[in-house]
C-alpha cells in the first residue's frame, strides 16, 4: 500500500471516529437536556399543586405557604439568581446574591400575596391567577415542549398531536366522531 492509500485509510478511520463521537455527544446532550427537563417538571408539578391549593383556600391558615416557600428555595438550584455587574446582593449568602430568576420571582410574589391575604383580607384572586398563568408560561417556554415534540418525532418517528383541537372536535357529528389520533398516521379517520 502506498502513501496515498494509507492517507485515505487514515482519513476514513478518522471520519468514522468523528461520526461516532458526534453521535455519542449528541445523544449525551439530549440525555442531559431531557434529565433537566424531567427535574424541572417534577419540581413544577408540586408548585402547580401548591398554587392551586392556595388559591382555593385563601384565608385558611395552613402549611401550604411553608411548602411553597420550600419549593422556592429548592428552585434556586434549578434557576439560580442572575449576577450582573452591579454586585447586587454581594453581602448575602451565595445562593441569594444577584437578582432572583423571574420564575422564582413569580412564585415569591404568589406566596407573598397569599400571605398578605391571610393578614389584610384583601382579595388578590385576580392577581394570583395572573401570576399563576405567567408562571406556567415561563416554565412552558423554558421546557419548550413544541421543540421537544419535534425532536421526538425526528428521533423516534412518533408524531405528537399538532393540529387537532377542541374546535375541530365539536364540528364533527356527535353520532360519528372521527378523531385524528395524534400518535400514528395510520389511525387517521378512525371512528372511536
Buried (B, 14 or more C-beta within 10 A) or exposed (E): EEEEEEEEEEEEEEEEEEEEEEEEEEEEEEEEEEEEBEEBEEBBEBBEBBBEBBBEEBEEEEEBBEBBBEBBEEBBEBBBBEBEEEEBBEEEEEEEBBBBBEBBBBBBBBBEBBBEBBEEEEEBEEBBEBBBEBBBEBBEEBBEEEEBBBBBEEEEEEBEEEEEEEEEEEEEEEEEEEBBBBEEEEEEEEEE
